[in-house]
Amino acid sequence: MSENSLNPEEKGQEEKEKQAQTRAGHRGRKQQRLKQLYPKPQQTTLQCIHDRSLKAVVIGLGYVGLPMAVEMAQSGYQVHGIDIDAGKVAKLRAGHSYIIGIEDEVLQTLLEANRLTAGTDYAAVAGADVIVICVPTPLTDKHQPDISYISSAVGGMTPYLQLGSLVILESTTYPGTTEEHVKQPVEAARGWTAGEHFYVCYSPERVDPGSVHYGVKNTPKIIGGSTPACLNYGTQFYGSFLNEVVPVSSTTVAETAKLFENTFRSVNIALVNELTPACEQMGVDIWEVLQAAATKPFGYMPFYPGPGIGGHCIPIDPIYLSWAANRQGSELRFIELADATNRQMPEHVVQRATALLEQRGRSIRGARVVLAGMAYKKDIDDLRESPALDVFRLLSVAGADVVFTDPMVPVFRQDDGSMLQSRPASPELWTWADLVIITTDHSAFDYQEMADHAPLIFDTRNATAGCNGDNIVVLGQPERHDYGRAQSLVQEKVAERETGDGYGES
Ligand SMILES: NC(=O)c1ccc[n+]([C@@H]2O[C@H](COP(=O)([O-])OP(=O)(O)OC[C@H]3O[C@@H](n4cnc5c(N)ncnc54)[C@H](O)[C@@H]3O)[C@@H](O)[C@H]2O)c1
């Protein structure tokens, strides 16, 4: 039958069939082309690990991404970092590190050898065998997981992914994220299948900022894959430059393990934080209790009280876990209780500080208070979620004249947007204060000098253990002596003020 002899309805039907055949033909040819282009993925990828010709891209060059990029580059891989922060990229390219523990010389050596490069453009993903995503995972204003940075990184890289590439998510996140927000969007956008045309893993970063014992290389690396082939590639990759890799059965197990580790910390810190005011009231020294308990050689792990929790992990990760459990109808009450207990600590610190001043005849209103340490943790420069920020805020609201000193943090932004500079830690600063609150136990502080000059110290970290001075009060500890010397020093300070000494007015 000739085409001309068909009626319009039959012609339409024939056209549809032709189009369907063409589409099926395209699909078949695409699958065939994929197979031709990438016939034996595992063999090809393992070879590029073996001969170190593998090229890696790290997306997000912060506390987690930069050390990981450096470790990969030092092991012989060619690494390109992508960050949306052009300032960080410029510093990196100039060989200037902005992360404690990464020395400029290390960066410069890698840059000169062309093993480490950096930029802001996702097009660099086109040349990569492995892409590691290390972007932030904060909480939204509503205290819920914010995975928008992950989605934005996945959206940015997907058009450039090459066949056979391995995508590893390292950002801390709730179970299901890797499958729902990494694997599925790539499969949908590229028409690929994970485990065949590309590979997907989740491997949480467990870095302990400031630690001199554990870094990227000697911290065991948990990894889960979307398929056995994905896990195999990821395990081979990390195993080629890290001391120990711990494969688990799925990406969700790896995601949950990371959240559980930090939830374990949050809950145990909350337990000692809850005990702290109770010990103060019972007249028991919590530090001595903890020291004694820590002599048990099994079944115990020490945690210590403090002014609260901070950083990008402990205050946030448990909320990711409880959110994920809640959406499946489970309630994780320990997490909520621990979060509330830990968040009460800054208030307890300020209440105690207020009481200590009042016992010495001084009101918190107008009192000169120095916060020693703004970083959330000893010997690092990270201010994120730092409890010292809350202590600072609460003291200001109470009308205190608050300044801070921190050898690692030169400046911080106050709630009103203004910048406050760190004061140099010196006898003049300690003498100026009515009260010094030790909020971070940095090694650089000279605690005995502080005790020799400050009229009153409230130590929330037990950093002054071993220092002499009855002007020291430690969180969770009954006061050392009567207020004798401290009281007279505070009174002297008030009298001096009336004649005007003028140090460090804020
Ligand atoms: N800091 C830690 O101690 C620590 C430890 C373990 C795990 N983690 C987890 O690692 C992840 C990263 O944390 P971090 O501390 O490195 O954060 P960070 O803020 O120090 O670094 C993240 C970097 O990602 C960049 N970025 C954001 N969106 C981007 C995008 N779409 N494309 C490219 N770059 C982008 C930011 O500019 C920033 O430089 C988080 O999920 C965190 O929970 C952090």
Ligand as a Chemical Component Dictionary entry (heavy atoms), coordinates in Angstrom:
data_LIG
# 
_chem_comp.id                   LIG 
_chem_comp.type                 NON-POLYMER 
_chem_comp.pdbx_formal_charge   0 
_chem_comp.three_letter_code    LIG 
# 
loop_
_chem_comp_atom.comp_id 
_chem_comp_atom.atom_id 
_chem_comp_atom.alt_atom_id 
_chem_comp_atom.type_symbol 
_chem_comp_atom.charge 
_chem_comp_atom.model_Cartn_x 
_chem_comp_atom.model_Cartn_y 
_chem_comp_atom.model_Cartn_z 
_chem_comp_atom.pdbx_ordinal 
LIG N1  N1  N 0  33.987 21.026 60.629 1  
LIG C1  C1  C 0  33.994 19.827 61.164 2  
LIG O1  O1  O 0  34.598 19.613 62.202 3  
LIG C2  C2  C 0  33.258 18.666 60.513 4  
LIG C3  C3  C 0  33.585 17.374 60.918 5  
LIG C4  C4  C 0  32.957 16.301 60.319 6  
LIG C5  C5  C 0  31.971 16.526 59.368 7  
LIG N2  N2  N 1  31.637 17.801 58.998 8  
LIG C6  C6  C 0  30.619 17.978 57.966 9  
LIG O2  O2  O 0  31.266 18.293 56.731 10 
LIG C7  C7  C 0  30.455 19.189 55.962 11 
LIG C8  C8  C 0  31.247 20.428 55.619 12 
LIG O3  O3  O 0  31.575 21.077 56.826 13 
LIG P1  P1  P 0  32.748 22.134 56.909 14 
LIG O4  O4  O 0  33.007 22.318 58.351 15 
LIG O5  O5  O -1 33.863 21.765 56.003 16 
LIG O6  O6  O 0  32.009 23.416 56.319 17 
LIG P2  P2  P 0  32.713 24.788 55.819 18 
LIG O7  O7  O 0  31.668 25.821 55.890 19 
LIG O8  O8  O 0  34.001 24.971 56.537 20 
LIG O9  O9  O 0  33.066 24.476 54.311 21 
LIG C9  C9  C 0  32.110 24.267 53.333 22 
LIG C10 C10 C 0  32.572 24.951 52.067 23 
LIG O10 O10 O 0  31.635 24.652 51.032 24 
LIG C11 C11 C 0  31.504 25.805 50.219 25 
LIG N3  N3  N 0  30.264 25.668 49.462 26 
LIG C12 C12 C 0  28.995 25.851 49.900 27 
LIG N4  N4  N 0  28.125 25.561 48.905 28 
LIG C13 C13 C 0  28.865 25.198 47.837 29 
LIG C14 C14 C 0  28.538 24.783 46.531 30 
LIG N5  N5  N 0  27.270 24.667 46.133 31 
LIG N6  N6  N 0  29.551 24.511 45.677 32 
LIG C15 C15 C 0  30.844 24.623 46.059 33 
LIG N7  N7  N 0  31.204 24.993 47.299 34 
LIG C16 C16 C 0  30.222 25.266 48.184 35 
LIG C17 C17 C 0  31.559 26.951 51.195 36 
LIG O11 O11 O 0  31.906 28.154 50.556 37 
LIG C18 C18 C 0  32.633 26.473 52.172 38 
LIG O12 O12 O 0  33.922 26.905 51.801 39 
LIG C19 C19 C 0  29.217 19.455 56.809 40 
LIG O13 O13 O 0  28.213 18.556 56.445 41 
LIG C20 C20 C 0  29.685 19.141 58.220 42 
LIG O14 O14 O 0  28.636 18.763 59.064 43 
LIG C21 C21 C 0  32.284 18.869 59.547 44 
# 
loop_
_chem_comp_bond.comp_id 
_chem_comp_bond.atom_id_1 
_chem_comp_bond.atom_id_2 
_chem_comp_bond.value_order 
_chem_comp_bond.pdbx_ordinal 
LIG N1  C1  SING 1  
LIG C1  O1  DOUB 2  
LIG C1  C2  SING 3  
LIG C2  C3  SING 4  
LIG C2  C21 DOUB 5  
LIG C3  C4  DOUB 6  
LIG C4  C5  SING 7  
LIG C5  N2  DOUB 8  
LIG N2  C6  SING 9  
LIG N2  C21 SING 10 
LIG C6  O2  SING 11 
LIG C6  C20 SING 12 
LIG O2  C7  SING 13 
LIG C7  C8  SING 14 
LIG C7  C19 SING 15 
LIG C8  O3  SING 16 
LIG O3  P1  SING 17 
LIG P1  O4  DOUB 18 
LIG P1  O5  SING 19 
LIG P1  O6  SING 20 
LIG O6  P2  SING 21 
LIG P2  O7  DOUB 22 
LIG P2  O8  SING 23 
LIG P2  O9  SING 24 
LIG O9  C9  SING 25 
LIG C9  C10 SING 26 
LIG C10 O10 SING 27 
LIG C10 C18 SING 28 
LIG O10 C11 SING 29 
LIG C11 N3  SING 30 
LIG C11 C17 SING 31 
LIG N3  C12 SING 32 
LIG N3  C16 SING 33 
LIG C12 N4  DOUB 34 
LIG N4  C13 SING 35 
LIG C13 C14 SING 36 
LIG C13 C16 DOUB 37 
LIG C14 N5  SING 38 
LIG C14 N6  DOUB 39 
LIG N6  C15 SING 40 
LIG C15 N7  DOUB 41 
LIG N7  C16 SING 42 
LIG C17 O11 SING 43 
LIG C17 C18 SING 44 
LIG C18 O12 SING 45 
LIG C19 O13 SING 46 
LIG C19 C20 SING 47 
LIG C20 O14 SING 48 
# 
